[in-house]
Amino acid sequence: MKLFHTPGACSLAPHIVALEAGLPATYEKVDLRAKRTATGADFTQINPKGYVPTLQLDNGEVLTEVSALIQYLADQAPKSGLLPEVGSADRYRVLEWIGFISTELHMRFSPLFKPDTPEAYKTILIANLHRRLAYLDEALAGRSYLTGDRFTVADAYAFTILRWSEPMKIDISGYKNIAAYMNRVAQREQVRQALQDEGLLKAA
Ligand SMILES: N[C@@H](CCC(=O)N[C@@H](CS)C(=O)NCC(=O)O)C(=O)O
């Protein structure tokens, strides 16, 4: 299977999950402005939505949406523990976090990157983001990861989106639990590998 991705974009989440799960995936970069892949293909022919992440399966089918991809990838390696088994109460906790990250964080951050988003709306989005970050900070008290001691696909997604605080100049240093969490996730071997593959590791 092949993951179409753009360095630092939300496609970093399935990239991390694929590595954490030990899956044999290939990767191809996408220029989101030109809608071209690194091999020169018209990206809209692969995913008519024109956005990453996009996963092309070995049978040619194409799967999109971060939330679907991270679950699909984790389910290819059930022993990885990245997603608890179907029907277990723990799985719904992970899904609950995926919903929160997608709708409360990801979709609030996205318009901040767009130059045509009115400044007044950006201010509202940032205020709302701070409310959600305060909640997240409390939820992380005494926990290594979102659902407890175990790293799950929700952590790959949260880490990916929370990284955007820096380029968007949203100061999260006051959220001590989030700051510690980001460091913890960033030190994971496969997370470092994904960051390195995407050219995002800062030189020491
Ligand atoms: N609903 C999609 C949103 C994906 C998304 O926002 N992708 C961004 C990068 S993080 C993108 O490719 N934007 C380019 C565009 O929309 O043209 C998902 O959850 O996967």
The ligand as an SDF file (V2000), in Angstrom:
LIG
                    3D

 20 19  0  0  0  0  0  0  0  0999 V2000
  -11.2920   15.6380    6.3140 N   0  0  0  0  0  0  0  0  0  0  0  0
   -9.9190   15.3520    5.9490 C   0  0  0  0  0  0  0  0  0  0  0  0
   -9.1190   16.6580    5.9790 C   0  0  0  0  0  0  0  0  0  0  0  0
   -7.7130   16.4290    5.5170 C   0  0  0  0  0  0  0  0  0  0  0  0
   -6.9550   17.7390    5.4330 C   0  0  0  0  0  0  0  0  0  0  0  0
   -7.3090   18.7280    6.0710 O   0  0  0  0  0  0  0  0  0  0  0  0
   -5.8690   17.7150    4.6390 N   0  0  0  0  0  0  0  0  0  0  0  0
   -5.0880   18.9020    4.3940 C   0  0  0  0  0  0  0  0  0  0  0  0
   -3.6740   18.7720    4.9380 C   0  0  0  0  0  0  0  0  0  0  0  0
   -3.6700   18.6040    6.7140 S   0  0  0  0  0  0  0  0  0  0  0  0
   -4.9750   19.0820    2.8880 C   0  0  0  0  0  0  0  0  0  0  0  0
   -4.5580   18.1910    2.1850 O   0  0  0  0  0  0  0  0  0  0  0  0
   -5.3910   20.2610    2.4040 N   0  0  0  0  0  0  0  0  0  0  0  0
   -5.3080   20.5960    1.0150 C   0  0  0  0  0  0  0  0  0  0  0  0
   -6.6330   20.9070    0.4190 C   0  0  0  0  0  0  0  0  0  0  0  0
   -7.6760   20.7750    1.0890 O   0  0  0  0  0  0  0  0  0  0  0  0
   -6.6540   21.2870   -0.7660 O   0  0  0  0  0  0  0  0  0  0  0  0
   -9.3180   14.3140    6.8990 C   0  0  0  0  0  0  0  0  0  0  0  0
   -9.7020   14.2800    8.0780 O   0  0  0  0  0  0  0  0  0  0  0  0
   -8.4720   13.5270    6.4450 O   0  0  0  0  0  0  0  0  0  0  0  0
  1  2  1  0
  2  3  1  0
  2 18  1  0
  3  4  1  0
  4  5  1  0
  5  6  2  0
  5  7  1  0
  7  8  1  0
  8  9  1  0
  8 11  1  0
  9 10  1  0
 11 12  2  0
 11 13  1  0
 13 14  1  0
 14 15  1  0
 15 16  2  0
 15 17  1  0
 18 19  2  0
 18 20  1  0
M  END
$$$$
